Amino acid sequence: MLLFLKVFAFRLLAVFIVRSWFVPDELFQSVEVAHHWLFGSGHLTWEWSKDGLRSALHPLICVIALLPFKILGFLSPSIVFWIPRIEHAFLFALGDCSFVHLSRRFYSTNHNCARFTNLLYFSNWFLFYCSPRTLANSVETALTLIALRWFPFEGIRQSKTAWPYMTIGAISIIIRPTAAIIWAIFGLSHLYHSKERIRVLIVAILTVIPIFAIALLIDSLFYGRPTFALYNFLSFNVFQGGSALFGVHPWWWYLSEGFPALLHLQMLPLLMISLGCLPERAKFRFPTTLPLWTSLVYVLIHSALPHKEHRFLLPILPLLILYTGPFALLRNTTIRRAITALILIGNICVSIYFSLWHQVGPYSAASFILRDSLVAKSRVMTLMPCFSMPEYAYFHNQLATFRSLDCSPPLHLSNGTLEDGWLDEADRFHEDPLTWVHAHRKELSTMTHLVLYEAMYRLLEAQLWELGFSECFRSFHAHILTSSRQDHHIVIACHNRPARNDDKGNQLDHSLQQGPSQMPRNRNFGNPGVRNHPQLVNIPEYTNAQSTPSWQTDPPKAPMAQIGSMRGNSAFVNGLSRSRTPSHTSGSAAIARTNPLSTFANAFRSAIAQPQPPQMIGATRPGSTIGYPQQPSDQPPQGADFRGPINQDYDMPYGAGAGAGAQMQIPVSFKLQSI
């Protein structure tokens, strides 16, 4: 009991540390389905809605955890999100206890080997990374370890009863059919070495068949028709080759990228033992090599399948780590301690990085939208690769609607054929996003939040601005991108809300933002120097009055507006000597000789003394934007050419006129107000 409390506390720590995005299946094959089952709202992918490729047993586990809270009426988005993760951590902790028990049986004659094996198991970054996730692979791994506690290994003290491992193994196969590879090998070995083979067969039949029958009943009730998801899964992914739709990798991928990424430094003890670099290894004889051969066959079969992922190796990682124990017999204490310390430090660093920084953007964006939804239910659309954000299982009942790009393939399971050359909605969007947005303008205009990767947002910024969307949130996503369609930051564009926030919910001061401009390159700016100004990163459009944007063909009239609440910015005044001045004009040196305080004072007096607002041209969206102040090119500049939402603070170089030779003089802040 004490051991379980320790390991559960460790896995519970992972629940709250691991806050990054991994793969869509973590949500859309488990808690999202459970939320639909229990509350009537949730995104059912094509695998659940029509083709019956997934068993409902795994979502049922999440339903069981949430059902008491529904009965008691104690529900919130936090409860719906955290309880299934805690449940899976609890299940993984049971698997941890079984691994400790197995290692003690495996190294019953040498406790140092058992302790070293446990050390490498609990320090493995990928096991820590996946243990709290609601992945079918995590459940498969935990159930496999739990079942092995009752497996009668040859050469190891055996359990007298076999039906527990058969029962738990059958459940793991229902949840993740690829577990059949592991249990087929273990089951055949048990049958081969048993002296009572008939009895073993009878026990297996009486144990496994009822489990499959219960799964058939659960799936049929869920889908509303007789459905055996285990057969459908194998038929689609193996016999029809449907797994290739999710990516194709070479057969050696697990050897070149899979194991090095998941074990990395922990491969040193394995290589030293397997290559005979450990003389002390000769003094130790493994009681059984069945887990090792099972892992080998598992990898060979998965290597023959076209689609490969790191998480597919999760169930066999404990089986491989089990054979690292003899490294503790190394007599050279210095080398042994140095390698052990290197393994621990490396795994801790990787665990922290992947848990806290790598691909954290989806949850940061979802947290921002949830805060908005607590005030008024949001209508969200993600213009990102398929299933890139949590949906109803994260927001619970705080969403009016959630729309993501559809990725359903044109499958025909009845005749086993796949259409060639098809493009799903996500593919069509990323091939020509401008055309897609134009074709879906009506649907987009009904949303309150649009979620995009930053590069895509900068490309579509002008079109989204016309629809009333502006950037209101920007969050870091990842340093290392896993897809060409991703970007290092995620942007949320809010409808008719100009305020911009960071990933902590604080409104950002535009005047303090630094960095190169992220404007779309297809815009026609009249002043290239202004285009690269670091303070205009988030201003949707900045151009000279004589240079109309190329995407604006027939701008409607806009209401009159005036510039008010003008205030200086001393930080920029002091730093003006380092201003990025356009180098293509002859007047670039004049800015350095200009007195910034004098320029600002003259501009301020001109603004407050102007009796009538300037004439506006080139505006869009009546009621929410202003036009461009039209200035004669032969007169001194009296205002910056700009358009944007009203009632919002802006920072921009004041004094940039409409003339071809006009240069920006000084950054100032002001607020646009309608009159």
Disulfide bonds with the S-S distance in Angstrom:
Cys386-Cys407 1.04
Cys472-Cys494 1.79
